[in-house]
Amino acid sequence: MSKAAASVAPLYLRVKRHILANIGSGKWAPSHRVPSENELVKSFGVSRMTANRALRELSDEGVLVRVAGVGSFVAEPKARAHPLEIRSIADEIRERGGVYRVEVVARERVRAVAKLAEDFRVAPRTELFYSSLVHFEDGRPVQLEDRHVLASIAPDYLDVDFTRVTPHDYLIEAAPLQEAEHVLRAVLPDARTARWLEMKRAEPCLLVVRRTWSGNAIASVANLHHPGSRYELSGRFRPQR
């Protein structure tokens, strides 16, 4: 933007751009306290209302976190995914420029009892496979994946090296996706989830319950927990005409 254009920009935009420039350059890292309303008023010669608008809009946009009585701070960057797309989390992380790593927590054969039988719409004690993985982005856990898979539709599931191939990528090949269902919930983590995702018990989780169909059968049911402070879902839609 030219100096002439900048000089005629609304005052609150000039304040916003100043803050964004410092964040974008890396000068103000996540958790850094940004200038207060009073400090912005003195620095830019603007009204308190103008300074407040700049800080409020940056907070609404997720750039800043405002703490009443304390100040405004640069927000931690959040991993972001589209709520309706079925993609490998490894691909999502790498496309954002992050470093992906996974830790396998558990894998075993189980039987469909109670709710599992209902979720898969199968007879009680039908054989299922279970896996639990923690997915990391730049060394921080962003997803705890607990997945059950219909054994008859993916018989080699427990033999897969999940440090090389994600469950999603394997299932796309072994049980081609026919249909999918997403249910989104805000929940508080239990002790196990909080431990693996390095969260406080009072911090909310974003839970995605994903059910997929292949060959007219329910192939997998996955509970995907994400730390609410480090992950968000967003999407853009165009209505049909």
N, C-alpha and C positions, 0 to 999 in steps of 0.2 A: 504494500500500500504506500502511495506517495505521501510526502509530508503534508502536501496541500489537502489531500483527502483525509488524512488523519486529523488535521486541524479542525475540520468541520464535522467530524464524527461526534455523535452524542457523547456527553461527558462520561456517562456510566460505561459506555463501550470503551472509552480510552482507559478507564480504570480496569475493566475486565481484561483488555488486551495486555496491559502491563503485568497483571497477575499471571495470565496464561503464558506470556513470554518467559517469565522467570521459571515457571514450572516446566515449560517445554525445553528450556536450555539445560535443565537439570540443576539449576541454582537452588531451587526450592524443591527438596525431595519429599516423598510421602511422609506425613506427620509433621512437616515443617509448619510453624505458626506463621500465617500471613499477616500483613499489617492490619490493625484494627480499623474500625470506622473512623475514629478520631485521627489516627495516623494518616489514613487516606485523605481525609478532609484537609489536613495541613500540607501533605505532599502535593496534592493536585489542585488545591484551592477550590474544591467542590463542596456542595452542601452535604450534610449528613444523610439526607434522603437519597442523594445520588450514590454515595458510597455504600449505603445499605442495599440499594438495588443491585449494584454490581456483585456484592458478596452473596446476596440472596439468590440471584440467578445462577451464579457459579455453584452454589450449593444444590439448587434444584437440578442442575445438569450433572451432578455427581462429581464435580471437580474438587469441591471443598466439602469439609464436614464442619458444621458450626456447633459449638458447645456453649450453651447458655452460660453466661457469666465467666467464661474462660477465653473464648476467642474462636477464630476460624483456622482450620488446618488443611493442608493438602491431603486429599483422600488417597487411600491405597488404590492402585489400579485394580480393576475387577476383570476376571476372565468373563467372556461373554459368549453366549451360544444362542442360536435361533431356537425358539420353543417348539417348532414343528418339524425341524429337520432331524433325520436319523443319520448321525455321522460318528465317526471314530473320534473319541476325545483326543487321541494322539495327533490326529490330523489337525484338529482345531487348535491345539496348543502350538504345533509347529508352524501353522499358517500365521499365528500371531507373533512369530519370532521367538517363542519360548522354547525352553529345553524340557523335553518330556522324559519322564521316568515313571516306572510302575513297580509296585511291591505287591507280591501275591501273598495274601493273608491266609486263605484257605481254599481247598478244593476237595470235594467228596461226593459220594453217591448218597442220595437220600430217597425217601419215599414221600409221595404226595399224600399228606394227611390234612384234614380240616380245611383251612383257608387255601392252602396250596392246591388241593384237588379242585376247589371251586374256581380259583384263578385260572387254572389250566383247562377247566371243564373236562376233567378226566376222572376215572374211577379211583377211589381211595387206594393208596399204596402203589400207584403207578410209579415206575422208576424215573427219577429226575437226577440231574447233575447240579451241583451247587459250586459256585466260585465266589470269592470275595477278593477284591483288588483295591488298592489305593493308588490313584493317579496323581502325579506331581507335576507342577509347572514351576520351572526355575527353583526347584528344591522345596516348594511349599505344596502341601496336599490340597487339591481342589475338588476331588471327587472320591467318595467311598462307594464302590460299585458292588452290590450284593445281587447276584444273578442266579436264577434257577432256569434250567434248560431241559426240555423234554428229551430224555435219553434216546428214544427211538428215532428222533429226527436228526440228531447230531451225535452219533455213537462214539466219535473220537474226541469229544470235547475235553475230557479230562487229560488227554495226552498232549494237548496243545501247549507250546511254550509261550505263556502269556507275556513274557518279557520281550518277545519278538513280534508276536501277533496279538492284537487286542481281541477280546471275545466278540466284539462287533464285527471286525474284519473276518474272523473265522466263520461266524454265523452267516454273513452275507454270502459266502461261498457254499457252505454246507447246507444252509436252509434259506434259499433266496427269499427276500422280503416280499410278502404279498400285501400286508396291511399292518398298520401300527396304531397304537393308542397311547396317548400321554395324559397323565393326571398330575397336576402340579399342586403341591401343598407347602405351607410354611409350618415347620415343626421345631420343637426343641430337641436337641440331640440327646440320646441316651449316653451312658458312660462310655460305651465302646466307640460309638461314632465320634464323640467329643475327643477321645484319646487319639484315634487315627487321623482325624482332621485337624488336630491341634487347636481345638476350640474350647471356649468356656461353656459350661452347661447352660448358662443364661443367654448365650448367643443363638439366634435363630438359624435354622438350616433351611435351605431350599431343597425340597424332596421332589424328584421326578420319578413317578412310577411308570415304567415303559413296558408295554406288552406288545409283542410282535407275533404275527401269523405267517406261516409258510405252509403251502400245500393244504390249505383249509384246516390246519391244526395250529394251536397256540404253541409257538416254538420256544419262547422265553419270556420270563417276567423279571424285570430288573428294578431294584430300588437304588436310585442314584442320589446320594446325599451330597450337598455342596455347602461350604461355609457361606452364610448369607453375606458376610462382609467382604468376601473375595470372589464372588461369582454372581452373575446375573444372566437372565434370559431376555432377549429382545428380538423383535421381528418387525418387518415391514410388509404390509399386505396391500394388495390392490383388489378392490371389490369387483366381482364379475358384473358385466352389464347385460 
